[in-house]
């Protein structure tokens, strides 16, 4: 049912409402709901636009995914003779690859460190002498809030290294970041940096300040909590020390 509703009353120049010519809006009543015809026109235009998009399409094509069976590459042997020849070729190829892989594998005693699992493996040729928990770098970032405002990232390097020196009862010359981390002033006297007992009984130095050493916090082994060095438990460290030599290769990944 349509009805009219007075619009805003016109006002004469002297401020009095005009008696005639008032603007009226046409309304449409559907049940108890009254709708302005202008709103109906806007809604119809939107519906028409959406219908046009649906008819014309968006430019994308949608297809049901079909999982096709795997296809064999190359020709399939047609007889028993061809099959035996193929098996023979594959067997020779496998032996060749195995020999090449064995030739490139490390020989003698070497150390492998898996940072993802925090495991240290002491190996001799193909034999694993030790599979131990360790702790690699945490990856945390330390920022200096005053002074030079330096920052340090506590990562363990990855790659191939070698034991450069072996130390009994190693002492730790604490770097600047150790004092920043503890909230302590950085000492000017080098002797004030020396700390003993925190690195365990042995240290195997492999360059750029990094070592495999012991720890006072064996309960944390197996977690990435170090400042970059590799921490190992006391008994496991003793076995590494007993088997390692200067030049022993270290593989870290």
Secondary structure, DSSP 8 states (H G I E B T S, - for coil): -EEEEE-S--B-TTS-B-SS---EEEEEEETTEEEEHHHHHHHHHHHHHHHHHHHH--S--------------S----SHHHHHHHHHHHHHHHHHHHHHHHHHS--SEEEEEETTTTEEEEEETTEEEEEEEEE-B---EEE-SSTT--EEE-----EEEE--EEEES-EEE--HHHHHHHT----SSGGGGEEESTT-SEEEEEETTEEEE--S-GGGTTSS-BSSSEEE-HHHHHHHHHH--TT-EEEE-
